[in-house]
Amino acid sequence: MADQITREMTIAQVVHDYGDKVIPVFLAHGLMCFGCAVARFENIEQGAIAHGIDVEALVKDLNAAVSEQPAE
């Protein structure tokens, strides 16, 4: 299955599309600017680089979070 979230997507777009599934991932990686006005324009890669975060690990964890099946 192809990744649903890519490094080129804006932070705001990812939060809008996946909400509660991705916010804990951003927080765990130390990227807390998802509520910032810049998040509307800054993509995941730009935000991660600006905060010294491993882009590959962040995108991998974001995709894992949105791929998880809800508990029954």
PDB file of N, CA, C, O and CB in Angstrom:
ATOM      1  N   MET A   1       0.846  -1.176   0.000  1.00  0.00           N
ATOM      2  CA  MET A   1       0.000   0.000   0.000  1.00  0.00           C
ATOM      3  C   MET A   1       0.895   1.244   0.000  1.00  0.00           C
ATOM      4  O   MET A   1       1.870   1.310   0.748  1.00  0.00           O
ATOM      5  CB  MET A   1      -0.965  -0.005   1.227  1.00  0.00           C
ATOM      6  N   ALA A   2       0.574   2.189  -0.807  1.00  0.00           N
ATOM      7  CA  ALA A   2       1.348   3.429  -0.909  1.00  0.00           C
ATOM      8  C   ALA A   2       1.087   4.296   0.317  1.00  0.00           C
ATOM      9  O   ALA A   2       0.021   4.234   0.929  1.00  0.00           O
ATOM     10  CB  ALA A   2       0.992   4.201  -2.210  1.00  0.00           C
ATOM     11  N   ASP A   3       2.085   5.106   0.659  1.00  0.00           N
ATOM     12  CA  ASP A   3       1.924   6.024   1.783  1.00  0.00           C
ATOM     13  C   ASP A   3       0.784   6.994   1.493  1.00  0.00           C
ATOM     14  O   ASP A   3       0.620   7.473   0.370  1.00  0.00           O
ATOM     15  CB  ASP A   3       3.239   6.794   2.059  1.00  0.00           C
ATOM     16  N   GLN A   4       0.016   7.267   2.515  1.00  0.00           N
ATOM     17  CA  GLN A   4      -1.072   8.229   2.387  1.00  0.00           C
ATOM     18  C   GLN A   4      -0.569   9.645   2.651  1.00  0.00           C
ATOM     19  O   GLN A   4      -1.101  10.618   2.117  1.00  0.00           O
ATOM     20  CB  GLN A   4      -2.214   7.880   3.351  1.00  0.00           C
ATOM     21  N   ILE A   5       0.460   9.739   3.480  1.00  0.00           N
ATOM     22  CA  ILE A   5       1.020  11.034   3.852  1.00  0.00           C
ATOM     23  C   ILE A   5       2.420  11.122   3.277  1.00  0.00           C
ATOM     24  O   ILE A   5       3.220  10.197   3.415  1.00  0.00           O
ATOM     25  CB  ILE A   5       1.035  11.231   5.402  1.00  0.00           C
ATOM     26  N   THR A   6       2.712  12.250   2.627  1.00  0.00           N
ATOM     27  CA  THR A   6       4.043  12.455   2.055  1.00  0.00           C
ATOM     28  C   THR A   6       4.669  13.697   2.664  1.00  0.00           C
ATOM     29  O   THR A   6       3.980  14.538   3.241  1.00  0.00           O
ATOM     30  CB  THR A   6       3.974  12.581   0.512  1.00  0.00           C
ATOM     31  N   ARG A   7       5.969  13.798   2.529  1.00  0.00           N
ATOM     32  CA  ARG A   7       6.714  14.931   3.087  1.00  0.00           C
ATOM     33  C   ARG A   7       6.333  16.247   2.436  1.00  0.00           C
ATOM     34  O   ARG A   7       6.589  17.309   3.001  1.00  0.00           O
ATOM     35  CB  ARG A   7       8.201  14.704   2.934  1.00  0.00           C
ATOM     36  N   GLU A   8       5.725  16.198   1.256  1.00  0.00           N
ATOM     37  CA  GLU A   8       5.348  17.410   0.538  1.00  0.00           C
ATOM     38  C   GLU A   8       4.009  18.001   0.992  1.00  0.00           C
ATOM     39  O   GLU A   8       3.684  19.138   0.652  1.00  0.00           O
ATOM     40  CB  GLU A   8       5.292  17.119  -0.930  1.00  0.00           C
ATOM     41  N   MET A   9       3.242  17.234   1.751  1.00  0.00           N
ATOM     42  CA  MET A   9       1.934  17.700   2.213  1.00  0.00           C
ATOM     43  C   MET A   9       2.127  18.753   3.306  1.00  0.00           C
ATOM     44  O   MET A   9       3.054  18.663   4.110  1.00  0.00           O
ATOM     45  CB  MET A   9       1.073  16.510   2.739  1.00  0.00           C
ATOM     46  N   THR A  10       1.240  19.751   3.325  1.00  0.00           N
ATOM     47  CA  THR A  10       1.343  20.749   4.388  1.00  0.00           C
ATOM     48  C   THR A  10       0.937  20.113   5.717  1.00  0.00           C
ATOM     49  O   THR A  10       0.141  19.175   5.766  1.00  0.00           O
ATOM     50  CB  THR A  10       0.454  21.991   4.076  1.00  0.00           C
ATOM     51  N   ILE A  11       1.503  20.647   6.775  1.00  0.00           N
ATOM     52  CA  ILE A  11       1.184  20.157   8.108  1.00  0.00           C
ATOM     53  C   ILE A  11      -0.315  20.331   8.370  1.00  0.00           C
ATOM     54  O   ILE A  11      -0.968  19.424   8.886  1.00  0.00           O
ATOM     55  CB  ILE A  11       2.023  20.899   9.185  1.00  0.00           C
ATOM     56  N   ALA A  12      -0.851  21.488   8.017  1.00  0.00           N
ATOM     57  CA  ALA A  12      -2.271  21.768   8.237  1.00  0.00           C
ATOM     58  C   ALA A  12      -3.158  20.797   7.460  1.00  0.00           C
ATOM     59  O   ALA A  12      -4.200  20.374   7.961  1.00  0.00           O
ATOM     60  CB  ALA A  12      -2.596  23.210   7.835  1.00  0.00           C
ATOM     61  N   GLN A  13      -2.755  20.445   6.248  1.00  0.00           N
ATOM     62  CA  GLN A  13      -3.541  19.501   5.440  1.00  0.00           C
ATOM     63  C   GLN A  13      -3.601  18.139   6.121  1.00  0.00           C
ATOM     64  O   GLN A  13      -4.659  17.512   6.175  1.00  0.00           O
ATOM     65  CB  GLN A  13      -2.940  19.360   4.023  1.00  0.00           C
ATOM     66  N   VAL A  14      -2.474  17.689   6.633  1.00  0.00           N
ATOM     67  CA  VAL A  14      -2.428  16.385   7.294  1.00  0.00           C
ATOM     68  C   VAL A  14      -3.283  16.389   8.559  1.00  0.00           C
ATOM     69  O   VAL A  14      -4.020  15.437   8.814  1.00  0.00           O
ATOM     70  CB  VAL A  14      -0.978  16.007   7.635  1.00  0.00           C
ATOM     71  N   VAL A  15      -3.186  17.461   9.353  1.00  0.00           N
ATOM     72  CA  VAL A  15      -3.995  17.551  10.563  1.00  0.00           C
ATOM     73  C   VAL A  15      -5.474  17.630  10.202  1.00  0.00           C
ATOM     74  O   VAL A  15      -6.307  17.004  10.858  1.00  0.00           O
ATOM     75  CB  VAL A  15      -3.580  18.773  11.405  1.00  0.00           C
ATOM     76  N   HIS A  16      -5.803  18.384   9.176  1.00  0.00           N
ATOM     77  CA  HIS A  16      -7.205  18.493   8.735  1.00  0.00           C
ATOM     78  C   HIS A  16      -7.738  17.136   8.279  1.00  0.00           C
ATOM     79  O   HIS A  16      -8.852  16.753   8.638  1.00  0.00           O
ATOM     80  CB  HIS A  16      -7.335  19.524   7.588  1.00  0.00           C
ATOM     81  N   ASP A  17      -6.948  16.411   7.492  1.00  0.00           N
ATOM     82  CA  ASP A  17      -7.409  15.144   6.919  1.00  0.00           C
ATOM     83  C   ASP A  17      -7.442  14.001   7.924  1.00  0.00           C
ATOM     84  O   ASP A  17      -8.304  13.127   7.827  1.00  0.00           O
ATOM     85  CB  ASP A  17      -6.529  14.763   5.766  1.00  0.00           C
ATOM     86  N   TYR A  18      -6.523  13.985   8.888  1.00  0.00           N
ATOM     87  CA  TYR A  18      -6.374  12.818   9.765  1.00  0.00           C
ATOM     88  C   TYR A  18      -6.524  13.127  11.254  1.00  0.00           C
ATOM     89  O   TYR A  18      -6.530  12.210  12.075  1.00  0.00           O
ATOM     90  CB  TYR A  18      -5.039  12.195   9.533  1.00  0.00           C
ATOM     91  N   GLY A  19      -6.645  14.397  11.608  1.00  0.00           N
ATOM     92  CA  GLY A  19      -6.938  14.832  12.970  1.00  0.00           C
ATOM     93  C   GLY A  19      -6.251  14.109  14.110  1.00  0.00           C
ATOM     94  O   GLY A  19      -5.024  14.103  14.216  1.00  0.00           O
ATOM     95  N   ASP A  20      -7.071  13.494  14.968  1.00  0.00           N
ATOM     96  CA  ASP A  20      -6.585  12.885  16.198  1.00  0.00           C
ATOM     97  C   ASP A  20      -5.593  11.753  15.987  1.00  0.00           C
ATOM     98  O   ASP A  20      -4.863  11.396  16.912  1.00  0.00           O
ATOM     99  CB  ASP A  20      -7.730  12.381  16.980  1.00  0.00           C
ATOM    100  N   LYS A  21      -5.554  11.192  14.807  1.00  0.00           N
ATOM    101  CA  LYS A  21      -4.601  10.112  14.544  1.00  0.00           C
ATOM    102  C   LYS A  21      -3.173  10.633  14.416  1.00  0.00           C
ATOM    103  O   LYS A  21      -2.229   9.931  14.779  1.00  0.00           O
ATOM    104  CB  LYS A  21      -4.992   9.365  13.275  1.00  0.00           C
ATOM    105  N   VAL A  22      -2.999  11.848  13.909  1.00  0.00           N
ATOM    106  CA  VAL A  22      -1.647  12.344  13.638  1.00  0.00           C
ATOM    107  C   VAL A  22      -1.117  13.319  14.688  1.00  0.00           C
ATOM    108  O   VAL A  22       0.097  13.469  14.823  1.00  0.00           O
ATOM    109  CB  VAL A  22      -1.623  13.009  12.303  1.00  0.00           C
ATOM    110  N   ILE A  23      -1.990  13.976  15.422  1.00  0.00           N
ATOM    111  CA  ILE A  23      -1.524  14.945  16.411  1.00  0.00           C
ATOM    112  C   ILE A  23      -0.576  14.304  17.422  1.00  0.00           C
ATOM    113  O   ILE A  23       0.471  14.888  17.703  1.00  0.00           O
ATOM    114  CB  ILE A  23      -2.714  15.571  17.136  1.00  0.00           C
ATOM    115  N   PRO A  24      -0.888  13.126  17.986  1.00  0.00           N
ATOM    116  CA  PRO A  24       0.055  12.511  18.921  1.00  0.00           C
ATOM    117  C   PRO A  24       1.413  12.193  18.282  1.00  0.00           C
ATOM    118  O   PRO A  24       2.439  12.225  18.961  1.00  0.00           O
ATOM    119  CB  PRO A  24      -0.546  11.243  19.486  1.00  0.00           C
ATOM    120  N   VAL A  25       1.420  11.892  16.999  1.00  0.00           N
ATOM    121  CA  VAL A  25       2.677  11.591  16.300  1.00  0.00           C
ATOM    122  C   VAL A  25       3.517  12.860  16.175  1.00  0.00           C
ATOM    123  O   VAL A  25       4.715  12.845  16.458  1.00  0.00           O
ATOM    124  CB  VAL A  25       2.398  10.984  14.894  1.00  0.00           C
ATOM    125  N   PHE A  26       2.895  13.946  15.756  1.00  0.00           N
ATOM    126  CA  PHE A  26       3.619  15.218  15.688  1.00  0.00           C
ATOM    127  C   PHE A  26       4.200  15.566  17.061  1.00  0.00           C
ATOM    128  O   PHE A  26       5.364  15.955  17.156  1.00  0.00           O
ATOM    129  CB  PHE A  26       2.683  16.355  15.191  1.00  0.00           C
ATOM    130  N   LEU A  27       3.407  15.429  18.116  1.00  0.00           N
ATOM    131  CA  LEU A  27       3.869  15.747  19.464  1.00  0.00           C
ATOM    132  C   LEU A  27       5.022  14.840  19.895  1.00  0.00           C
ATOM    133  O   LEU A  27       5.999  15.307  20.480  1.00  0.00           O
ATOM    134  CB  LEU A  27       2.714  15.629  20.455  1.00  0.00           C
ATOM    135  N   ALA A  28       4.906  13.557  19.609  1.00  0.00           N
ATOM    136  CA  ALA A  28       5.954  12.596  19.991  1.00  0.00           C
ATOM    137  C   ALA A  28       7.285  12.919  19.321  1.00  0.00           C
ATOM    138  O   ALA A  28       8.348  12.658  19.883  1.00  0.00           O
ATOM    139  CB  ALA A  28       5.527  11.170  19.628  1.00  0.00           C
ATOM    140  N   HIS A  29       7.223  13.484  18.127  1.00  0.00           N
ATOM    141  CA  HIS A  29       8.444  13.837  17.398  1.00  0.00           C
ATOM    142  C   HIS A  29       8.940  15.242  17.747  1.00  0.00           C
ATOM    143  O   HIS A  29       9.991  15.669  17.270  1.00  0.00           O
ATOM    144  CB  HIS A  29       8.200  13.736  15.898  1.00  0.00           C
ATOM    145  N   GLY A  30       8.190  15.945  18.567  1.00  0.00           N
ATOM    146  CA  GLY A  30       8.610  17.290  18.969  1.00  0.00           C
ATOM    147  C   GLY A  30       8.215  18.374  17.990  1.00  0.00           C
ATOM    148  O   GLY A  30       8.741  19.486  18.045  1.00  0.00           O
ATOM    149  N   LEU A  31       7.296  18.063  17.096  1.00  0.00           N
ATOM    150  CA  LEU A  31       6.816  19.060  16.132  1.00  0.00           C
ATOM    151  C   LEU A  31       5.459  19.558  16.624  1.00  0.00           C
ATOM    152  O   LEU A  31       4.423  18.951  16.354  1.00  0.00           O
ATOM    153  CB  LEU A  31       6.710  18.456  14.669  1.00  0.00           C
ATOM    154  N   MET A  32       5.484  20.654  17.337  1.00  0.00           N
ATOM    155  CA  MET A  32       4.279  21.148  17.997  1.00  0.00           C
ATOM    156  C   MET A  32       3.659  22.326  17.273  1.00  0.00           C
ATOM    157  O   MET A  32       2.747  22.966  17.797  1.00  0.00           O
ATOM    158  CB  MET A  32       4.591  21.538  19.412  1.00  0.00           C
ATOM    159  N   CYS A  33       4.137  22.616  16.087  1.00  0.00           N
ATOM    160  CA  CYS A  33       3.661  23.792  15.362  1.00  0.00           C
ATOM    161  C   CYS A  33       2.458  23.489  14.475  1.00  0.00           C
ATOM    162  O   CYS A  33       2.116  24.299  13.612  1.00  0.00           O
ATOM    163  CB  CYS A  33       4.778  24.361  14.522  1.00  0.00           C
ATOM    164  N   PHE A  34       1.815  22.352  14.665  1.00  0.00           N
ATOM    165  CA  PHE A  34       0.673  22.021  13.806  1.00  0.00           C
ATOM    166  C   PHE A  34      -0.479  22.996  13.974  1.00  0.00           C
ATOM    167  O   PHE A  34      -1.339  23.078  13.097  1.00  0.00           O
ATOM    168  CB  PHE A  34       0.192  20.617  14.098  1.00  0.00           C
ATOM    169  N   GLY A  35      -0.522  23.737  15.074  1.00  0.00           N
ATOM    170  CA  GLY A  35      -1.563  24.733  15.276  1.00  0.00           C
ATOM    171  C   GLY A  35      -1.133  26.136  14.879  1.00  0.00           C
ATOM    172  O   GLY A  35      -1.925  27.076  14.951  1.00  0.00           O
ATOM    173  N   CYS A  36       0.105  26.277  14.467  1.00  0.00           N
ATOM    174  CA  CYS A  36       0.677  27.570  14.099  1.00  0.00           C
ATOM    175  C   CYS A  36       0.159  28.014  12.720  1.00  0.00           C
ATOM    176  O   CYS A  36      -0.167  27.181  11.875  1.00  0.00           O
ATOM    177  CB  CYS A  36       2.226  27.494  14.097  1.00  0.00           C
ATOM    178  N   ALA A  37       0.090  29.306  12.510  1.00  0.00           N
ATOM    179  CA  ALA A  37      -0.358  29.832  11.219  1.00  0.00           C
ATOM    180  C   ALA A  37       0.549  29.396  10.075  1.00  0.00           C
ATOM    181  O   ALA A  37       0.087  29.232   8.946  1.00  0.00           O
ATOM    182  CB  ALA A  37      -0.424  31.349  11.268  1.00  0.00           C
ATOM    183  N   VAL A  38       1.834  29.207  10.359  1.00  0.00           N
ATOM    184  CA  VAL A  38       2.785  28.792   9.324  1.00  0.00           C
ATOM    185  C   VAL A  38       2.484  27.377   8.831  1.00  0.00           C
ATOM    186  O   VAL A  38       2.827  27.029   7.702  1.00  0.00           O
ATOM    187  CB  VAL A  38       4.223  28.867   9.859  1.00  0.00           C
ATOM    188  N   ALA A  39       1.850  26.568   9.666  1.00  0.00           N
ATOM    189  CA  ALA A  39       1.538  25.184   9.300  1.00  0.00           C
ATOM    190  C   ALA A  39       0.646  25.097   8.059  1.00  0.00           C
ATOM    191  O   ALA A  39       0.611  24.069   7.382  1.00  0.00           O
ATOM    192  CB  ALA A  39       0.860  24.482  10.467  1.00  0.00           C
ATOM    193  N   ARG A  40      -0.067  26.178   7.771  1.00  0.00           N
ATOM    194  CA  ARG A  40      -0.914  26.181   6.568  1.00  0.00           C
ATOM    195  C   ARG A  40      -0.081  26.170   5.299  1.00  0.00           C
ATOM    196  O   ARG A  40      -0.536  25.693   4.259  1.00  0.00           O
ATOM    197  CB  ARG A  40      -1.835  27.399   6.567  1.00  0.00           C
ATOM    198  N   PHE A  41       1.137  26.692   5.380  1.00  0.00           N
ATOM    199  CA  PHE A  41       1.979  26.831   4.200  1.00  0.00           C
ATOM    200  C   PHE A  41       3.196  25.910   4.227  1.00  0.00           C
ATOM    201  O   PHE A  41       3.730  25.546   3.179  1.00  0.00           O
ATOM    202  CB  PHE A  41       2.429  28.258   4.065  1.00  0.00           C
ATOM    203  N   GLU A  42       3.628  25.539   5.419  1.00  0.00           N
ATOM    204  CA  GLU A  42       4.845  24.747   5.564  1.00  0.00           C
ATOM    205  C   GLU A  42       4.516  23.269   5.403  1.00  0.00           C
ATOM    206  O   GLU A  42       3.570  22.757   6.001  1.00  0.00           O
ATOM    207  CB  GLU A  42       5.514  25.009   6.933  1.00  0.00           C
ATOM    208  N   ASN A  43       5.324  22.592   4.578  1.00  0.00           N
ATOM    209  CA  ASN A  43       5.078  21.164   4.437  1.00  0.00           C
ATOM    210  C   ASN A  43       5.798  20.399   5.541  1.00  0.00           C
ATOM    211  O   ASN A  43       6.582  20.975   6.295  1.00  0.00           O
ATOM    212  CB  ASN A  43       5.530  20.666   3.051  1.00  0.00           C
ATOM    213  N   ILE A  44       5.530  19.113   5.631  1.00  0.00           N
ATOM    214  CA  ILE A  44       6.099  18.290   6.694  1.00  0.00           C
ATOM    215  C   ILE A  44       7.623  18.339   6.669  1.00  0.00           C
ATOM    216  O   ILE A  44       8.261  18.460   7.715  1.00  0.00           O
ATOM    217  CB  ILE A  44       5.617  16.844   6.565  1.00  0.00           C
ATOM    218  N   GLU A  45       8.197  18.247   5.492  1.00  0.00           N
ATOM    219  CA  GLU A  45       9.658  18.261   5.393  1.00  0.00           C
ATOM    220  C   GLU A  45      10.229  19.583   5.913  1.00  0.00           C
ATOM    221  O   GLU A  45      11.192  19.574   6.681  1.00  0.00           O
ATOM    222  CB  GLU A  45      10.098  18.029   3.936  1.00  0.00           C
ATOM    223  N   GLN A  46       9.664  20.692   5.515  1.00  0.00           N
ATOM    224  CA  GLN A  46      10.153  21.998   5.956  1.00  0.00           C
ATOM    225  C   GLN A  46      10.037  22.140   7.473  1.00  0.00           C
ATOM    226  O   GLN A  46      10.965  22.613   8.129  1.00  0.00           O
ATOM    227  CB  GLN A  46       9.377  23.125   5.257  1.00  0.00           C
ATOM    228  N   GLY A  47       8.910  21.735   8.021  1.00  0.00           N
ATOM    229  CA  GLY A  47       8.711  21.822   9.464  1.00  0.00           C
ATOM    230  C   GLY A  47       9.686  20.944  10.228  1.00  0.00           C
ATOM    231  O   GLY A  47      10.250  21.357  11.241  1.00  0.00           O
ATOM    232  N   ALA A  48       9.879  19.728   9.732  1.00  0.00           N
ATOM    233  CA  ALA A  48      10.799  18.808  10.399  1.00  0.00           C
ATOM    234  C   ALA A  48      12.232  19.337  10.360  1.00  0.00           C
ATOM    235  O   ALA A  48      12.934  19.308  11.371  1.00  0.00           O
ATOM    236  CB  ALA A  48      10.733  17.421   9.746  1.00  0.00           C
ATOM    237  N   ILE A  49      12.657  19.813   9.214  1.00  0.00           N
ATOM    238  CA  ILE A  49      14.019  20.336   9.085  1.00  0.00           C
ATOM    239  C   ILE A  49      14.213  21.543  10.001  1.00  0.00           C
ATOM    240  O   ILE A  49      15.245  21.663  10.661  1.00  0.00           O
ATOM    241  CB  ILE A  49      14.318  20.723   7.618  1.00  0.00           C
ATOM    242  N   ALA A  50      13.229  22.432  10.041  1.00  0.00           N
ATOM    243  CA  ALA A  50      13.334  23.633  10.871  1.00  0.00           C
ATOM    244  C   ALA A  50      13.465  23.302  12.353  1.00  0.00           C
ATOM    245  O   ALA A  50      14.034  24.076  13.123  1.00  0.00           O
ATOM    246  CB  ALA A  50      12.123  24.521  10.653  1.00  0.00           C
ATOM    247  N   HIS A  51      12.933  22.142  12.748  1.00  0.00           N
ATOM    248  CA  HIS A  51      12.962  21.766  14.160  1.00  0.00           C
ATOM    249  C   HIS A  51      13.941  20.624  14.446  1.00  0.00           C
ATOM    250  O   HIS A  51      13.948  20.070  15.545  1.00  0.00           O
ATOM    251  CB  HIS A  51      11.572  21.369  14.611  1.00  0.00           C
ATOM    252  N   GLY A  52      14.766  20.275  13.458  1.00  0.00           N
ATOM    253  CA  GLY A  52      15.775  19.237  13.660  1.00  0.00           C
ATOM    254  C   GLY A  52      15.200  17.839  13.850  1.00  0.00           C
ATOM    255  O   GLY A  52      15.742  17.032  14.606  1.00  0.00           O
ATOM    256  N   ILE A  53      14.112  17.563  13.165  1.00  0.00           N
ATOM    257  CA  ILE A  53      13.418  16.280  13.302  1.00  0.00           C
ATOM    258  C   ILE A  53      13.704  15.413  12.080  1.00  0.00           C
ATOM    259  O   ILE A  53      13.784  15.916  10.959  1.00  0.00           O
ATOM    260  CB  ILE A  53      11.885  16.493  13.475  1.00  0.00           C
ATOM    261  N   ASP A  54      13.857  14.122  12.298  1.00  0.00           N
ATOM    262  CA  ASP A  54      14.099  13.153  11.226  1.00  0.00           C
ATOM    263  C   ASP A  54      12.836  13.045  10.360  1.00  0.00           C
ATOM    264  O   ASP A  54      11.818  12.510  10.799  1.00  0.00           O
ATOM    265  CB  ASP A  54      14.497  11.752  11.813  1.00  0.00           C
ATOM    266  N   VAL A  55      12.913  13.551   9.146  1.00  0.00           N
ATOM    267  CA  VAL A  55      11.752  13.600   8.246  1.00  0.00           C
ATOM    268  C   VAL A  55      11.252  12.204   7.924  1.00  0.00           C
ATOM    269  O   VAL A  55      10.048  11.951   7.969  1.00  0.00           O
ATOM    270  CB  VAL A  55      12.104  14.339   6.950  1.00  0.00           C
ATOM    271  N   GLU A  56      12.159  11.298   7.598  1.00  0.00           N
ATOM    272  CA  GLU A  56      11.766   9.934   7.219  1.00  0.00           C
ATOM    273  C   GLU A  56      11.016   9.247   8.362  1.00  0.00           C
ATOM    274  O   GLU A  56       9.981   8.619   8.140  1.00  0.00           O
ATOM    275  CB  GLU A  56      13.008   9.104   6.823  1.00  0.00           C
ATOM    276  N   ALA A  57      11.536   9.365   9.569  1.00  0.00           N
ATOM    277  CA  ALA A  57      10.895   8.725  10.722  1.00  0.00           C
ATOM    278  C   ALA A  57       9.520   9.335  10.991  1.00  0.00           C
ATOM    279  O   ALA A  57       8.570   8.618  11.308  1.00  0.00           O
ATOM    280  CB  ALA A  57      11.785   8.854  11.972  1.00  0.00           C
ATOM    281  N   LEU A  58       9.418  10.642  10.866  1.00  0.00           N
ATOM    282  CA  LEU A  58       8.147  11.314  11.090  1.00  0.00           C
ATOM    283  C   LEU A  58       7.098  10.853  10.090  1.00  0.00           C
ATOM    284  O   LEU A  58       5.986  10.493  10.478  1.00  0.00           O
ATOM    285  CB  LEU A  58       8.323  12.823  11.007  1.00  0.00           C
ATOM    286  N   VAL A  59       7.436  10.861   8.821  1.00  0.00           N
ATOM    287  CA  VAL A  59       6.483  10.448   7.779  1.00  0.00           C
ATOM    288  C   VAL A  59       6.101   8.972   7.958  1.00  0.00           C
ATOM    289  O   VAL A  59       4.939   8.604   7.787  1.00  0.00           O
ATOM    290  CB  VAL A  59       7.087  10.680   6.362  1.00  0.00           C
ATOM    291  N   LYS A  60       7.068   8.145   8.298  1.00  0.00           N
ATOM    292  CA  LYS A  60       6.791   6.722   8.527  1.00  0.00           C
ATOM    293  C   LYS A  60       5.796   6.555   9.667  1.00  0.00           C
ATOM    294  O   LYS A  60       4.836   5.794   9.546  1.00  0.00           O
ATOM    295  CB  LYS A  60       8.094   5.951   8.839  1.00  0.00           C
ATOM    296  N   ASP A  61       6.016   7.262  10.776  1.00  0.00           N
ATOM    297  CA  ASP A  61       5.125   7.151  11.924  1.00  0.00           C
ATOM    298  C   ASP A  61       3.745   7.747  11.646  1.00  0.00           C
ATOM    299  O   ASP A  61       2.737   7.227  12.125  1.00  0.00           O
ATOM    300  CB  ASP A  61       5.745   7.835  13.125  1.00  0.00           C
ATOM    301  N   LEU A  62       3.696   8.822  10.885  1.00  0.00           N
ATOM    302  CA  LEU A  62       2.395   9.392  10.507  1.00  0.00           C
ATOM    303  C   LEU A  62       1.597   8.397   9.685  1.00  0.00           C
ATOM    304  O   LEU A  62       0.404   8.208   9.926  1.00  0.00           O
ATOM    305  CB  LEU A  62       2.579  10.701   9.718  1.00  0.00           C
ATOM    306  N   ASN A  63       2.239   7.761   8.720  1.00  0.00           N
ATOM    307  CA  ASN A  63       1.543   6.775   7.894  1.00  0.00           C
ATOM    308  C   ASN A  63       1.125   5.551   8.696  1.00  0.00           C
ATOM    309  O   ASN A  63       0.061   4.982   8.452  1.00  0.00           O
ATOM    310  CB  ASN A  63       2.424   6.351   6.734  1.00  0.00           C
ATOM    311  N   ALA A  64       1.952   5.143   9.647  1.00  0.00           N
ATOM    312  CA  ALA A  64       1.577   4.023  10.511  1.00  0.00           C
ATOM    313  C   ALA A  64       0.329   4.374  11.328  1.00  0.00           C
ATOM    314  O   ALA A  64      -0.557   3.540  11.507  1.00  0.00           O
ATOM    315  CB  ALA A  64       2.748   3.647  11.451  1.00  0.00           C
ATOM    316  N   ALA A  65       0.270   5.603  11.816  1.00  0.00           N
ATOM    317  CA  ALA A  65      -0.870   6.029  12.629  1.00  0.00           C
ATOM    318  C   ALA A  65      -2.163   6.050  11.834  1.00  0.00           C
ATOM    319  O   ALA A  65      -3.210   5.667  12.356  1.00  0.00           O
ATOM    320  CB  ALA A  65      -0.610   7.400  13.214  1.00  0.00           C
ATOM    321  N   VAL A  66      -2.116   6.486  10.594  1.00  0.00           N
ATOM    322  CA  VAL A  66      -3.352   6.561   9.811  1.00  0.00           C
ATOM    323  C   VAL A  66      -3.723   5.212   9.216  1.00  0.00           C
ATOM    324  O   VAL A  66      -4.848   5.035   8.748  1.00  0.00           O
ATOM    325  CB  VAL A  66      -3.212   7.592   8.700  1.00  0.00           C
ATOM    326  N   SER A  67      -2.809   4.267   9.224  1.00  0.00           N
ATOM    327  CA  SER A  67      -3.087   2.942   8.684  1.00  0.00           C
ATOM    328  C   SER A  67      -3.641   1.995   9.730  1.00  0.00           C
ATOM    329  O   SER A  67      -4.192   0.950   9.384  1.00  0.00           O
ATOM    330  CB  SER A  67      -1.841   2.357   8.086  1.00  0.00           C
ATOM    331  N   GLU A  68      -3.504   2.341  11.016  1.00  0.00           N
ATOM    332  CA  GLU A  68      -3.981   1.472  12.086  1.00  0.00           C
ATOM    333  C   GLU A  68      -5.487   1.320  12.018  1.00  0.00           C
ATOM    334  O   GLU A  68      -6.226   2.274  11.780  1.00  0.00           O
ATOM    335  CB  GLU A  68      -3.568   2.019  13.449  1.00  0.00           C
ATOM    336  N   GLN A  69      -5.912   0.089  12.236  1.00  0.00           N
ATOM    337  CA  GLN A  69      -7.340  -0.195  12.264  1.00  0.00           C
ATOM    338  C   GLN A  69      -7.879   0.135  13.649  1.00  0.00           C
ATOM    339  O   GLN A  69      -7.217  -0.157  14.645  1.00  0.00           O
ATOM    340  CB  GLN A  69      -7.625  -1.678  11.895  1.00  0.00           C
ATOM    341  N   PRO A  70      -9.048   0.729  13.737  1.00  0.00           N
ATOM    342  CA  PRO A  70      -9.611   1.024  15.051  1.00  0.00           C
ATOM    343  C   PRO A  70      -9.899  -0.259  15.825  1.00  0.00           C
ATOM    344  O   PRO A  70     -10.232  -1.287  15.236  1.00  0.00           O
ATOM    345  CB  PRO A  70     -10.891   1.851  14.907  1.00  0.00           C
ATOM    346  N   ALA A  71      -9.769  -0.191  17.151  1.00  0.00           N
ATOM    347  CA  ALA A  71     -10.059  -1.353  17.993  1.00  0.00           C
ATOM    348  C   ALA A  71     -11.555  -1.644  17.953  1.00  0.00           C
ATOM    349  O   ALA A  71     -12.384  -0.735  17.906  1.00  0.00           O
ATOM    350  CB  ALA A  71      -9.586  -1.114  19.458  1.00  0.00           C
ATOM    351  N   GLU A  72     -11.876  -2.922  17.973  1.00  0.00           N
ATOM    352  CA  GLU A  72     -13.298  -3.306  17.937  1.00  0.00           C
ATOM    353  C   GLU A  72     -13.806  -3.621  19.310  1.00  0.00           C
ATOM    354  O   GLU A  72     -14.978  -3.962  19.472  1.00  0.00           O
ATOM    355  CB  GLU A  72     -13.518  -4.503  17.028  1.00  0.00           C
TER     356      GLU A  72
END
